[in-house]
Amino acid sequence: MTELNPNSKAGFAAIIGAPNAGKSTLVNRLTGSKVSIVTQKVQTTRFPVRGIAIQGDAQIVLVDTPGIFTPRRRLDRAMVASAWGGASDADVVVHLIDAPSHIASEGKDGTPADRKSAEDTETIIENLKSSGSKVILGLNKIDGMRRDTLLALSHQLFETGVYSEVYMISAETGDGVDDLKSRLAMSMPAGPWLYPEDQSADVPIRVLAAEITREKVYLRVHEELPYSAAVETTAFDEKADGSARIEQTIYVERESQRPIILGKGGQTLKWIGQKSREELTELLDRPVHLFVTVKVDPKWQDSRALYAQFGLEYDV
């Protein structure tokens, strides 16, 4: 908590959207630090991450929700429920859309370039309609797109009746993000800040450590490994010399996936552990001793402990 400022404002802004819309990249850009993992894999955010952005007298607590899609498995249902929960509790909601994926494909009149992404977006719009919500539309990844194309897409989406305004941005380059940040700051209710000024995230360190390692897993083996892996921080000990000893388990569903994580002579797992340790050392500003093992568990997606780690509801 900060000292009382009569002009201070603080509240929550939820970023919702289909998987791979760029939500994590936007949260990282708004906060100016790495809060959410960003990989080329879709559906990498499994729990709401509270990044903290400052704009003038306003503190914006950003909820980076998991991508909203049609759920099939228990974990899918938990992630989607978490996303809508984050949106319903927020003071303002931004629906982020990957603009290029919604432009008609060359030679396929009226067909979106990414049909799955468009279907997920339609699901979100229908849910917003049924709830009577008005949210901010963020058209992302506008780099290199023609302005008339963007205006036509904006008009098409506005006709759904669920948007109050639109911001055209590139979370990757920062284009247009400052304007959106100012708008979010205006939406924050008056009141004292919820976090210290120098804090950029509200994520348990054990969870953040697991997410950092999971990012390295997908960066290294994204071609070979489907979404059948999870990372759990099983031990986090503060040592007398000021260092941290962290133990983690990477779970895969099938025995055939274990060699993918290990790599020839254990080189892939060594790379994952080294890159994760380097980032954790920088993040924690102290030496980190990281020990990572790989375990085959066909039912890891039914583990209540893992759901609890990510703050997800098991029974949804």
C-alpha positions as MATLAB code, in Angstrom:
seq = 'MTELNPNSKAGFAAIIGAPNAGKSTLVNRLTGSKVSIVTQKVQTTRFPVRGIAIQGDAQIVLVDTPGIFTPRRRLDRAMVASAWGGASDADVVVHLIDAPSHIASEGKDGTPADRKSAEDTETIIENLKSSGSKVILGLNKIDGMRRDTLLALSHQLFETGVYSEVYMISAETGDGVDDLKSRLAMSMPAGPWLYPEDQSADVPIRVLAAEITREKVYLRVHEELPYSAAVETTAFDEKADGSARIEQTIYVERESQRPIILGKGGQTLKWIGQKSREELTELLDRPVHLFVTVKVDPKWQDSRALYAQFGLEYDV';
ca = [
       0.000    0.000    0.000;
       1.203    3.527   -0.740;
       0.747    6.752    1.193;
      -2.663    8.283    0.597;
      -2.770   10.509   -2.469;
      -6.053   12.453   -2.795;
      -5.867   12.046   -6.582;
      -4.910    8.372   -6.640;
      -6.938    5.774   -8.534;
      -6.630    2.010   -8.649;
      -8.577   -0.863  -10.145;
      -8.564   -3.906  -12.397;
      -8.411   -4.185  -16.184;
      -9.006   -7.611  -17.754;
      -7.574   -8.522  -21.143;
      -9.677  -11.251  -22.774;
      -9.450  -12.862  -26.194;
      -8.939  -16.009  -28.212;
      -5.690  -17.950  -27.759;
      -2.724  -16.236  -29.443;
      -4.447  -12.846  -29.691;
      -1.380  -11.299  -28.031;
      -2.756  -10.807  -24.515;
       0.447  -11.723  -22.693;
       2.540   -9.516  -24.990;
       0.176   -6.604  -24.310;
       0.351   -7.078  -20.520;
       4.138   -7.214  -20.708;
       4.163   -4.038  -22.825;
       1.806   -2.158  -20.495;
       3.757   -3.069  -17.366;
       7.177   -2.615  -18.947;
       8.369   -5.922  -17.517;
       7.978   -9.630  -18.150;
       4.872  -10.736  -16.282;
       3.341  -13.327  -18.617;
       5.151  -15.948  -20.638;
       5.095  -15.372  -24.373;
       5.751  -18.239  -26.795;
       4.803  -19.143  -30.340;
       2.443  -21.744  -28.906;
      -1.158  -20.672  -28.401;
      -2.858  -21.202  -25.055;
       0.257  -20.692  -22.912;
      -1.395  -18.625  -20.170;
      -3.172  -20.998  -17.797;
      -4.115  -18.663  -14.972;
      -4.844  -14.946  -14.573;
      -1.603  -13.012  -14.058;
      -1.886   -9.689  -12.323;
       0.562   -7.293  -13.913;
       0.708   -3.800  -12.433;
       0.960   -0.711  -14.638;
       1.263    2.922  -13.548;
      -0.124    5.866  -15.503;
       0.054    9.214  -13.693;
      -1.908    8.913  -10.446;
      -3.568    5.668  -11.569;
      -2.484    2.128  -10.784;
      -3.873   -0.418  -13.257;
      -3.900   -4.041  -12.110;
      -3.915   -6.049  -15.350;
      -5.521   -9.471  -15.398;
      -4.023  -11.470  -18.275;
      -6.617  -14.186  -18.680;
      -6.215  -17.563  -20.395;
      -7.425  -17.582  -23.986;
     -11.155  -18.185  -24.326;
     -12.011  -21.087  -26.621;
     -14.435  -24.008  -26.833;
     -13.395  -26.286  -23.949;
     -13.066  -30.053  -24.331;
     -11.050  -31.267  -21.346;
     -11.245  -30.514  -17.619;
      -8.226  -28.195  -17.866;
      -9.846  -26.390  -20.814;
     -13.015  -25.801  -18.783;
     -11.010  -24.529  -15.815;
      -9.055  -22.076  -17.976;
     -12.153  -20.705  -19.705;
     -13.969  -20.336  -16.369;
     -10.919  -18.505  -15.017;
     -10.909  -16.132  -17.995;
     -14.575  -15.179  -17.618;
     -14.121  -14.870  -13.852;
     -11.279  -12.401  -14.372;
     -13.423  -10.372  -16.765;
     -16.493  -10.250  -14.513;
     -14.459   -8.921  -11.576;
     -12.731   -6.137  -13.535;
     -13.485   -2.408  -13.699;
     -12.819   -2.373  -17.431;
     -12.426   -5.130  -20.029;
     -10.429   -5.121  -23.260;
     -11.333   -7.720  -25.891;
      -8.113   -8.186  -27.827;
      -8.382   -9.543  -31.372;
      -5.632  -10.703  -33.718;
      -6.636   -8.454  -36.633;
      -4.828  -10.267  -39.498;
      -6.499  -13.574  -38.608;
      -9.920  -12.016  -39.178;
      -9.213  -10.696  -42.658;
     -10.671  -12.803  -45.464;
      -8.145  -15.177  -46.990;
      -6.832  -14.538  -50.477;
      -9.244  -16.058  -52.966;
     -11.691  -17.220  -50.289;
     -14.274  -14.480  -50.172;
     -15.547  -13.869  -46.646;
     -13.516  -16.668  -45.059;
     -11.262  -15.533  -42.185;
      -7.561  -16.315  -42.540;
      -7.706  -18.218  -39.243;
     -11.115  -19.894  -39.014;
     -10.512  -21.282  -35.485;
      -9.537  -17.884  -34.095;
     -12.587  -16.310  -35.726;
     -14.867  -18.977  -34.209;
     -13.387  -18.401  -30.739;
     -13.926  -14.661  -31.164;
     -17.556  -15.221  -32.178;
     -18.037  -17.291  -28.996;
     -16.660  -14.424  -26.900;
     -18.916  -11.893  -28.649;
     -21.995  -14.055  -28.049;
     -21.118  -14.352  -24.341;
     -20.633  -10.587  -24.109;
     -24.016  -10.068  -25.789;
     -25.792  -12.378  -23.366;
     -24.215  -10.627  -20.376;
     -25.086   -7.179  -21.714;
     -21.453   -6.090  -21.332;
     -19.843   -3.185  -23.190;
     -16.091   -3.596  -23.558;
     -13.173   -1.935  -25.312;
     -12.126   -3.491  -28.617;
      -8.392   -3.822  -29.199;
      -7.353   -4.690  -32.738;
      -3.848   -6.114  -32.377;
      -0.992   -6.939  -34.786;
      -1.871   -4.080  -37.130;
       1.699   -3.780  -38.455;
       1.650   -3.504  -42.232;
      -2.144   -3.667  -42.516;
      -3.985   -1.198  -44.747;
      -5.971    1.412  -42.877;
      -9.106    0.897  -44.981;
      -8.944   -2.841  -44.197;
      -8.690   -2.112  -40.465;
     -11.572    0.376  -40.602;
     -13.767   -2.155  -42.404;
     -12.956   -4.824  -39.803;
     -13.616   -2.355  -36.979;
     -16.995   -1.430  -38.460;
     -17.931   -5.099  -38.906;
     -17.125   -5.874  -35.256;
     -18.838   -2.733  -33.926;
     -22.087   -3.849  -35.511;
     -22.234   -6.638  -32.900;
     -23.116   -3.980  -30.313;
     -20.715   -5.158  -27.596;
     -17.977   -2.531  -27.997;
     -17.829    1.011  -26.638;
     -14.707    2.074  -28.573;
     -11.756    0.683  -30.505;
      -7.991    0.972  -30.230;
      -5.731   -0.186  -33.061;
      -2.449   -1.372  -31.595;
       0.651   -3.474  -31.979;
       1.529   -5.025  -28.631;
       4.784   -6.227  -30.196;
       6.089   -2.785  -31.233;
       4.090   -0.657  -28.783;
       2.255    1.258  -31.515;
      -0.977    2.691  -30.045;
      -0.443    1.046  -26.639;
       0.146    4.338  -24.774;
      -3.269    5.609  -25.860;
      -4.923    2.416  -24.627;
      -3.002    2.665  -21.343;
      -4.277    6.219  -20.818;
      -7.827    5.031  -21.470;
      -7.488    2.232  -18.915;
      -6.130    4.710  -16.355;
      -9.228    6.898  -16.854;
     -11.421    3.876  -16.037;
      -9.847    3.220  -12.652;
     -11.985    4.174   -9.626;
     -10.701    6.683   -7.077;
      -8.871    5.163   -4.145;
      -5.444    4.262   -2.760;
      -3.057    2.126   -4.775;
      -3.332   -1.597   -4.137;
       0.373   -2.396   -4.488;
       3.722   -0.658   -3.821;
       4.916    1.567   -6.645;
       7.904   -0.642   -7.483;
       5.920   -3.888   -7.761;
       5.151   -5.076  -11.298;
       3.245   -8.307  -10.636;
       1.139  -10.172   -8.104;
       2.118  -13.765   -8.818;
       3.344  -16.306   -6.233;
       7.045  -16.868   -6.914;
       6.609  -20.657   -7.028;
       4.031  -20.243   -9.797;
       6.105  -17.694  -11.709;
       9.133  -20.000  -11.503;
       7.066  -22.868  -12.937;
       5.775  -20.674  -15.757;
       9.278  -19.532  -16.676;
      10.439  -23.137  -16.992;
       7.306  -24.065  -18.955;
       8.076  -21.260  -21.384;
      11.540  -22.720  -21.976;
       9.996  -26.157  -22.598;
       7.791  -24.771  -25.366;
      10.519  -22.588  -26.822;
      12.750  -25.631  -27.248;
      10.321  -28.418  -28.198;
       7.277  -26.613  -29.583;
       7.443  -28.579  -32.832;
       7.545  -32.035  -31.232;
       5.469  -31.591  -28.088;
       1.744  -30.843  -28.053;
       0.038  -29.188  -25.080;
       0.696  -32.228  -22.936;
       3.183  -30.744  -20.489;
       2.985  -28.930  -17.194;
       5.581  -27.708  -14.707;
       5.178  -27.789  -10.942;
       7.508  -26.128   -8.437;
       7.756  -28.859   -5.819;
      10.228  -27.129   -3.485;
      11.453  -23.543   -2.987;
      13.978  -23.093   -0.185;
      15.806  -19.974    0.952;
      19.422  -20.880    1.759;
      21.570  -19.320    4.497;
      23.969  -17.860    1.906;
      21.105  -15.887    0.290;
      20.654  -18.216   -2.664;
      17.469  -20.087   -3.586;
      17.152  -23.832   -4.138;
      14.261  -24.662   -6.474;
      13.017  -28.125   -7.402;
      10.618  -28.580  -10.305;
       8.890  -31.436  -12.097;
       7.951  -31.375  -15.773;
       4.919  -33.613  -16.346;
       4.204  -35.259  -19.685;
       1.314  -37.573  -20.535;
       3.092  -40.389  -22.392;
       6.368  -42.260  -22.054;
       7.169  -41.393  -25.685;
       7.202  -37.688  -24.744;
       9.831  -38.083  -22.039;
      12.785  -38.482  -24.475;
      11.623  -35.303  -26.253;
      12.076  -33.287  -23.060;
      15.334  -35.031  -22.135;
      16.949  -34.809  -25.577;
      20.038  -36.720  -26.683;
      22.270  -37.256  -23.686;
      19.959  -35.045  -21.624;
      20.985  -31.949  -23.606;
      17.458  -30.581  -24.116;
      16.599  -30.757  -20.421;
      19.972  -29.203  -19.609;
      19.211  -26.278  -21.960;
      15.742  -25.808  -20.444;
      17.145  -25.806  -16.917;
      20.000  -23.456  -17.785;
      17.796  -20.873  -19.529;
      15.209  -21.013  -16.737;
      17.887  -20.658  -14.051;
      19.414  -17.648  -15.829;
      16.062  -15.873  -15.967;
      15.177  -16.757  -12.378;
      18.594  -15.514  -11.193;
      17.947  -12.174  -12.884;
      14.357  -12.009  -11.639;
      15.190  -12.850   -8.015;
      18.490  -10.943   -8.058;
      20.365  -13.772   -6.299;
      21.990  -17.114   -7.125;
      19.512  -19.878   -8.018;
      20.144  -23.615   -7.827;
      17.529  -25.229  -10.061;
      16.854  -28.968  -10.211;
      14.411  -30.165  -12.890;
      13.128  -33.704  -13.381;
      10.722  -35.204  -15.937;
       7.835  -37.423  -14.860;
       5.300  -39.341  -16.957;
       1.783  -38.982  -15.576;
      -1.100  -39.711  -17.992;
      -3.500  -38.040  -15.557;
      -1.571  -34.892  -14.646;
      -4.483  -32.840  -15.981;
      -6.609  -34.357  -13.207;
      -4.219  -33.331  -10.417;
      -5.939  -31.073   -7.874;
      -2.515  -29.894   -6.646;
      -1.591  -28.509  -10.074;
      -4.932  -26.736  -10.387;
      -4.397  -25.211   -6.942;
      -0.907  -24.030   -7.974;
      -2.394  -22.076  -10.867;
      -5.382  -20.794   -8.883;
      -7.811  -22.670  -11.144;
     -11.104  -24.239  -10.087;
     -10.933  -28.030  -10.350;
     -14.679  -28.706  -10.285;
     -16.047  -26.672  -13.215;
];
